[in-house]
Amino acid sequence: MDVNQTVETSVITAADSGQMLYDATIGTVEEVIDTAVWGTKMVFDVGDTREKFDEKINETGGCDHGNNK
């Protein structure tokens, strides 16, 4: 590998790393927003958000809210 190929490869790798960092940052921001919206719906019980969540948890055998003593 000559010097030009090494420099070119390094630049491409840096650009790819920057894109991956950007994608990860945007993905994280989207997750934070989605979680905040979901949490707000849970707190204010918008629609039947809480009931749907409880049903989903119970379907998977999750939390029984202390009802199964």
FIRO-908786 format. One record per residue (C-alpha): residue in one letter; x, y, z. Coordinates in nm, 3 decimals, decimal comma. Example, Ala and Ser with C-alpha at 12.3 -4.5 7.8 and 13.67 -1.06 7.14 Angstrom:
<pts>
  rest     east    north       up
     a    1,230   -0,450    0,780
     s    1,367   -0,106    0,714
</pts>
This chain:
<pts>
  rest     east    north       up
     m    0,000    0,000    0,000
     d    0,149    0,334   -0,095
     v    0,119    0,664    0,090
     n   -0,170    0,790   -0,126
     q   -0,375    0,477   -0,058
     t   -0,304    0,503    0,316
     v   -0,418    0,866    0,329
     e   -0,724    0,793    0,115
     t   -0,819    0,497    0,335
     s   -0,774    0,708    0,649
     v   -0,996    0,984    0,513
     i   -1,267    0,736    0,413
     t   -1,248    0,568    0,755
     a   -1,276    0,906    0,932
     a   -1,576    0,998    0,717
     d   -1,743    0,664    0,790
     s   -1,676    0,707    1,163
     g   -1,828    1,053    1,153
     q   -2,139    0,915    0,981
     m   -2,168    0,636    1,237
     l   -2,134    0,886    1,521
     y   -2,398    1,108    1,361
     d   -2,634    0,812    1,315
     a   -2,581    0,700    1,675
     t   -2,644    1,051    1,804
     i   -2,961    1,093    1,599
     g   -3,078    0,747    1,706
     t   -3,017    0,833    2,071
     v   -3,204    1,162    2,042
     e   -3,496    0,984    1,875
     e   -3,502    0,727    2,158
     v   -3,498    1,002    2,422
     i   -3,786    1,181    2,251
     d   -3,986    0,859    2,209
     t   -3,926    0,770    2,574
     a   -4,028    1,118    2,691
     v   -4,348    1,104    2,487
     w   -4,428    0,755    2,618
     g   -4,354    0,863    2,978
     t   -4,579    1,166    2,942
     k   -4,859    0,947    2,811
     m   -4,810    0,710    3,105
     v   -4,809    0,990    3,363
     f   -5,118    1,159    3,225
     d   -5,272    0,826    3,116
     v   -5,341    0,952    2,765
     g   -5,589    0,720    2,601
     d   -5,534    0,368    2,723
     t   -5,154    0,379    2,725
     r   -5,121    0,242    3,078
     e   -5,368   -0,040    3,019
     k   -5,196   -0,143    2,693
     f   -4,860   -0,142    2,871
     d   -4,994   -0,355    3,157
     e   -5,149   -0,600    2,909
     k   -4,822   -0,630    2,717
     i   -4,626   -0,692    3,038
     n   -4,876   -0,950    3,161
     e   -4,875   -1,129    2,822
     t   -4,500   -1,176    2,848
     g   -4,523   -1,304    3,205
     g   -4,374   -0,988    3,350
     c   -4,475   -0,792    3,656
     d   -4,782   -0,908    3,846
     h   -4,811   -0,586    4,057
     g   -4,803   -0,796    4,373
     n   -5,132   -0,964    4,287
     n   -4,986   -1,312    4,283
     k   -4,886   -1,372    4,647
</pts>
